[in-house]
Amino acid sequence: MELQRLLIPGLKLQHIGGKYERYFVYVPKDFEKYLGKNVYIVTAVIDGREIPLGPRKISRKGKKFIITLPPNLKYIWDKYLYQKIDIILESNL
């Protein structure tokens, strides 16, 4: 069952360093059943402020789904690294 708009609260912002630095959040197993498409319009909610991230692809890392975050917002991600943020996914129908 796919929803038009889905709020996923309390996701830990994570980072992979190295040559190709990436910031991402894991999608909890409880929310995977609501995901149907690979691309959603994504908004991050940090300290009550909504930050539009645009269309993002949901991909797999091992057995888990992840949402990679845009690297051009590194200054925000570094400030909230390993803290909890909320993510809003919207279907782009």
C-alpha positions as CSV (number, residue, x, y, z in Angstrom):
1,M,0.0,0.0,0.0
2,E,1.7,3.2,-1.2
3,L,0.9,6.5,0.4
4,Q,1.0,9.9,-1.2
5,R,2.8,11.6,1.7
6,L,4.7,9.7,4.4
7,L,6.5,11.2,7.5
8,I,9.3,9.0,8.9
9,P,10.4,10.4,12.3
10,G,13.6,10.0,14.2
11,L,16.1,8.8,11.5
12,K,19.8,9.0,12.4
13,L,21.8,11.1,9.9
14,Q,24.8,9.0,8.9
15,H,28.0,9.5,6.8
16,I,30.4,7.5,4.7
17,G,33.7,9.3,4.2
18,G,36.4,8.7,1.6
19,K,36.7,9.7,-2.0
20,Y,32.9,9.7,-2.6
21,E,31.5,11.2,0.6
22,R,27.8,10.4,1.1
23,Y,25.2,11.4,3.7
24,F,22.2,9.1,4.2
25,V,19.5,7.8,6.4
26,Y,18.2,4.2,6.7
27,V,14.5,3.6,6.2
28,P,13.2,1.5,9.1
29,K,11.7,-1.9,8.3
30,D,8.3,-0.8,9.6
31,F,8.0,1.8,6.8
32,E,9.3,-0.3,3.9
33,K,5.8,-1.7,3.2
34,Y,4.6,1.8,2.3
35,L,7.3,2.4,-0.3
36,G,6.3,1.6,-3.9
37,K,8.2,3.9,-6.2
38,N,11.9,4.5,-6.4
39,V,11.8,8.3,-6.6
40,Y,10.1,10.6,-4.1
41,I,10.1,14.3,-3.4
42,V,12.0,14.5,-0.1
43,T,11.9,17.1,2.6
44,A,14.1,16.9,5.7
45,V,12.7,18.3,9.0
46,I,15.4,19.5,11.3
47,D,14.7,21.6,14.4
48,G,11.2,22.2,13.2
49,R,12.5,23.7,9.9
50,E,11.6,22.0,6.6
51,I,14.5,21.7,4.1
52,P,13.3,20.7,0.6
53,L,15.8,18.2,-0.9
54,G,14.0,17.6,-4.2
55,P,13.5,14.3,-6.0
56,R,15.6,11.5,-4.4
57,K,15.9,7.9,-5.2
58,I,15.4,5.3,-2.6
59,S,18.0,2.6,-3.0
60,R,19.2,-0.5,-1.2
61,K,22.3,-1.0,0.9
62,G,22.5,-4.7,1.7
63,K,19.0,-5.6,2.9
64,K,18.0,-2.1,4.0
65,F,16.6,0.8,2.1
66,I,18.5,4.1,2.3
67,I,17.8,7.7,1.2
68,T,21.0,9.5,0.2
69,L,21.1,13.2,0.9
70,P,22.4,15.9,-1.4
71,P,26.1,16.6,-0.8
72,N,25.8,20.3,-1.5
73,L,24.1,20.7,1.9
74,K,27.2,19.3,3.7
75,Y,27.3,22.3,6.0
76,I,23.9,21.3,7.4
77,W,24.6,17.5,7.5
78,D,27.9,18.0,9.4
79,K,26.1,20.0,12.0
80,Y,23.5,17.3,12.6
81,L,25.6,14.2,12.0
82,Y,24.5,11.1,14.0
83,Q,21.5,13.1,15.4
84,K,17.9,12.3,14.7
85,I,16.0,14.1,11.9
86,D,12.6,13.5,10.3
87,I,12.0,12.8,6.6
88,I,8.9,13.5,4.6
89,L,8.4,11.5,1.4
90,E,5.9,12.7,-1.2
91,S,4.8,10.7,-4.3
92,N,5.5,12.8,-7.4
93,L,2.3,11.7,-9.2
